[in-house]
Amino acid sequence: MNWALLKIAAKNLLRNKRRTAVVAVSVAMGVTVSIIILGIRQSAYDRMILSGAKGSYGLLTVSSPNFITDPLPKLKIKIPEGSSLVRRHHLEAYPRISTPTMVQTANGSVGAQLFGIDFMKEDSNTNLGILGLKNPNIAQHAAQKATIIGDVMAQKLGASIGTPLILSLADKKGDISTAITEITDIFHTGSPEFDAHVILTSLSNAQSFMGYEGNEASLLALYPPSNHDMSEIARTLTQSVGAEQYEISTWQKSLPELSQTIAIDRSMHHLLCGFAAIITGVGILNAMLLSVIERRREFGVILALGMTPRELLGLVCFEAFIMGILGLGLGALMASPLYYYLATKGFDLTPYLSNEDTRGVDFVDQVLGCRVTFTQLIVVSIFLVIVTILASIIPALKAAKTEPIAAIGGRS
């Protein structure tokens, strides 16, 4: 397409301001809705993933090979080696011991997952149980070699602070051993599964229960910044240490159910976006068809003056492309204030939910946030421009088939 056609396209858009505005607003609404919905869902995914990581093995996990799929007590790592490993990559590491156990009191017994953590290193930003404490006193917990359980488990066991617990678990040799500890605090996260089946005890307690040395743990839980590619970090760590000594796992492997749930939800979201694109495209198609009908005489004249049908088809499509770009700019202006508010403050849904206790850290967020990556913005922009151009093809073909003499003469 030459510059003369570009000038004609620009003049046509300026001359038909109403048609241009209709198409541009259609694209802008698509941009706004797509960015906000995508951002809200991505923010919800982020928080779900972080909550799951806080309650298990972290966003990234350094462990012995096969520990994630088959967490045997004998599969352990040396803490100093692991800590040195992650420091080279500027990551924070939190040693944890994880093992299944049977918990007993005088009033009953339940199956549980025991986590040994370093109360002096971990806090509410890395551990879901600590986040669920009403009045966390980390220094006191560390000094007392604390053992804390969820309120649902406490109710099942008829236990309270100070109640002795009898733990039956396998040690590093695979032998069943018994340990006695005492409840020092009770947490509430809002997740019935976590509150009913997780016990947190000090790392030294867990090492004693399992027969581990003071520098041994089941794993190192890592929490890279949210804007880092965890898969790339995992590959880098694996290359630096080799797969024989350590296995570096992302949250997708350590939280397979959550990963599958998010994958299914994303697929449904993509399907809904496809339907929204069709609706947007139909609106643009209607506006462009009306434009072609209104400009029939104009097309007849420019064809009679020497423009080829192929050039006319390109002219109409280029006009749609320009309107798509205008719509992207307008959509960015419309979405920016709402995106900024949701990303920085969020929209609290608590007043609109039930009156039940909302102090817990529920896996389903009560605050709507928003986060969109640069790549996602580019994909949304390109996708909507392509939809605009595709919607213009049928009107463009109709314009290209215009008979000059019939159009100028006003015959149908």
N, C-alpha and C positions, 0 to 999 in steps of 0.2 A: 504493500500500500504506500503511495507517494504522499508528500506533504500536502498537496492540494486536497486529497481526500480527508486528511487529518483536520485541515481547516474547516472543511465542509461539515465533518462530524461535530466539531466543537461549536460551530454556528448553529447547527440543528438543535443541539442540547440547550443552548442559550435561548433560542427562539421558542422552544417548547418547554418552558420552565415547569409547567404543571406535570407533564409526563416525566420529565427528568426527576422532579421531586418525589413523585409516587414510587418510581423504581428505586431511587436512592434511599428513601425511607424504608422500603421493604427490606433492602439489604441491611440497612442500619439496625432495624429491629432484629433481624436474624443474627447479626454480630453481637448485639447487646445480650440477647437471650442465650446465645451459645456460650459466650464468655462467662456470664454469671452462673449459669447452670453447671458448666464444666468446672469452674472454679470452686463452687460449693461442694460438688461431688469429690473433687480432688482433695479439698481441705478435709472432708469427712474421711476419705481414705487415709490421709496422712495421720489423722488422730486415732483412727482405728488401728492402724499399723503400729503407731507408737505405744498405744495402750497394750496391745498384744505383746510387743517387745518388752515393755516394762514388766509384764507378768510372766515372762518366760526367759528366752535366751538372748535378748537384745536384737537390735536391727541387723548387726553382723555378729557372727559367732565364730570364735576360734576354739577348736576342740580337737580331740583325737579323731582320726579317720573313722567314719561310720557311727560316731557317737549320736548324731542327730537321729538317725534311723533306728539305731539299736543302743539306747543309753545304758550300757552296762557299767557297774561301779568300777570295774578294772580299767575302763577307758578314761584316763585322767591325763592332765598336762601339768608341767612345772610352771608355776606362776611367774617367777623371775624371767624365764625365757620368753614367755608370752608377753609380759609387760614390755620387755625390751623390743620385742617384735613390733608391737603397735606404736611405741614411741617413735620409732624410725619413720612412721607414716603419719605422725602428729595426730594420733587418735587416743581417746581416753578409754581405758580398759577396766572392767569391773569383774574380778574373779567370783565365780559362783559354783556351788556344788548343788547338783540336782539329782534326786533319787526318789522313787516311790516308797511309801511307807504305810504301815497300819498304825493308826493312832487310837489309843485306848485311855479311858478314864473309868472311874467307878460307875459311871452312868451309861456307858456305851462305847462303841468303837466305829471308826469310819476309815475308808481308804483315802489317802492324801498324797500330794506331791510335796516333798520337803526341799526347800531351797536354803542353802547356806550362803549368806551374803556378808559383805564387810560393811557394817553399819557406820563406820567412820568415813567411808568413801561414797557410799550410795545415799541418795536422797530422793525427794519426791519427783525429781526430773528423770530419774533412771529406774525407779522401782514403784510398781503399782501399790504394793502393800503399804509402803511408807507413806505414799500419797493418801492412802485411805485412813491413816491414823488421825484421830481427832486432835490430840495434842502431842505431836511427835517430839520426843526428846532423844535425839540420835546419840548424843554423848552418854546419856544414862543407859540407853539400850546397849551400847557397845561395852560399857563398864560391867553391866549385869550379865553379859553373854545372853542377850535377849532371845526369847522365843515368842513370836506373835502369830495369832491365827485370825481367821475371818469370823465375823459375827454369826454367819450361818452355821459354820462348823461348831462354834461355841454353843449355839443353841442345840444342835444335834447331840453334842457330848454332855450337855448340862454343865458346861464349864464356865469359869470366869477368871479374872486376873488372880493369879496365885494358885490356880488348880494344877496339880502335877499331871504330866502327860507321859504315857509309856509308848515309846516308839519301837516298832519292830521293822527292821530293814536289813538289806544285804550289805555287807562290808566289801572292801576292795578285793577280798579273796573269794567272794561269792557265798560266804557263810552268813546265816541269819543271826543277827545280833539284836540285843535289846538295850535301849537307852532311856533314861529318865530325864526329863526337863520340866520346866515350870513356865506357865503362861505369864508373860510380863506385860502384855498389852493386846488389844483386840482392834482389828481394822475393819472398815466398811468401804468397799469400792463401788458398790452398786451392781457388780457382776455376780449373780448367784453362783455361777460355776467357780469363779475364783474365790469368792468368800466361803465356799463350802469345802474346797478341796486343796487349798494351799496353806502351807506352814512356812513361815520365815524364821530362821534361827541364825545366830551369829556364825560366821565362817569358821571360827575356832571350834564351836560346838559341833558343826557338821563334820569337820575334819576328824574330831575325836570319835564321833559316831561311826564314821566310815573307815577308820583306821588309816587315814591319809596323813602324810607328813605336813609340816607347817607351810611348805611351799607348793602344795599340790591342790588342784581344784578340778572340777569336771570340765569347766569351760571359762572362757573370757567373753563377757558381753560387751559389745562395742556399740557406740552411738555416734555415727558420723553426722555432720551437719546435714540438714534436710536438702540443701541445694547441691549435695554431692551425689555422684552416681555410685550407688553402693555396689553394683555389679562390677564396675571398673575397679573400685577399691578392693573387692574380693579377688579379682584376677591379679591385681598387683601384689597383694599379700601372698597369694598362692605361689606366684612366680618367685618371690623373694625367699620363701622358706621351703618350697617343695611340698608336694602332696603326700609324701611319705610320712612326714612328721606331724603336720597339722592339716586339718580340714577347715577351710574358710567358707562358711555358709551364710547366705543372705536370709532375710526374714521369710522369703517365699518358701524356703526349704524347712525352716524351723516352725513356721506357722502355715502348714499346707491348707488347712481348712479355710483360714482367712484369705489366703491367696486365691483359692478357688472361688470363694464368695465374691471377692472383688472382681475377678475375671468375668464371672457371670454377669455381675451388675454392669460392668463396662460394656459387655456385649449388648445388653438390653439398652444401655444409654446410646450406643452407636446406632442401634435400630431406630430408636426414637428420633435421633438426629437426622437419620435418613428420611423419615416421614416429614419432619419439620422442613428439610431441604426441598422435598417435593411440593409441600404447601407453598413455600416461598417462591419456588420456581414457577408454579402455576400462576401466582399473582403477577410475577414479572412477565410471564408469557402473555397474559391477558392485556397488560398495559402495552406491551410491544406490538401485539396484533392490532389493537386500536390505533396505535401510532402509524402502522403500515397502511391501514385503511384510510386514515386521514391524509396521508402524504402520497396518495396514489398518483395524483397529477404531478407532484414534484418528482417522483421517481420516473414517470414517463418522460418528463422534460430532460432530466439529466441522462437518461438512456438514449434519448434522441440526439443529445449533444455529443455522444461518443463514449460514455461510460459503459463498460462491459457488465453483463450480469454478475460475473465473478467479483468485480470491483464493488458493485452495489451490495452484494452479500457481505463482503468484508467491511463495508462502510457501516451497515446496520450492526454487525457483530462488534465492531470497534466502539460504536456508540454505547452498546451494552457494557463493554469493558470499562469505559470511562465512568459510566453510572455506577458500576460495581465498586470502582476505586473511591468515588465520591461517597458511596454508602459505607465503605469501610472507615473512612475518616469521620463521617457523622456518627457511626456506631461507636467508634473509639471515644468520641466526646460524650456520648450518652452513657456508655458503660463505666467510664473512669470514676465519677463520683461514687456510684454505688459499689464498684469494686474496691475503691479505697476504704470506704466505710466498713465493708464486710471483712477486708483483709486486716485492718488495723484494730477495729473495735469488735466486729461481729454482731450478730443479731441474736439476742438472748430469747430462747423459746420457753424458758422456765415458766413465765406467767401464763402461758397458753397450754401447759401440760397439766397433769393431775396434781393434786395437793399432797402426794406422797413425798416422803423424804427425798430431796434432791441434792443432799450434801455429797453423795457418792460420786465417784468418777465413772459414770456409765460409759460403756463401749459405744452406745448410740449417743452422739453429741446432743447437748441441749443448747449449744451456741453455734449458729451458722457462721462459718468462716469462708474465706475465698482465697484460692491460690491457683494461678495459671502460670505455666512455664512459657518461656519465649518460644520454644518449639511448638507448643500447643497453639499459641497465638498465630504463628505462621501457618500452621495447618488449617486452622479455622478460616483465616483470611483467604488463603488460596482456594479452599473448598467453596466458599461463598462466591468468589469471583468466577470460578468455573461453573457454578450453578447458574449465575447470571448470564454467562455467555451461552451455555447450553440452552437456557430458556429463550434466547434470542434467535436460535438457529431456525426454528420453524417460521417465525415472522420474516427472517432474512431470506429464506428460500422463497417465501411468498412474494417478497419484494423483488427478488431477482427474476421471477417469472412474469413480471409486469410487461404487458404489450404497450409500447410507447404510444402508438396512434390511438388505441382504444382508451388508454388512460388520459391522454390530453383531450380527446374528444368527449370524455365524460361517460363513455359506454362501459357497462359492467362486463 
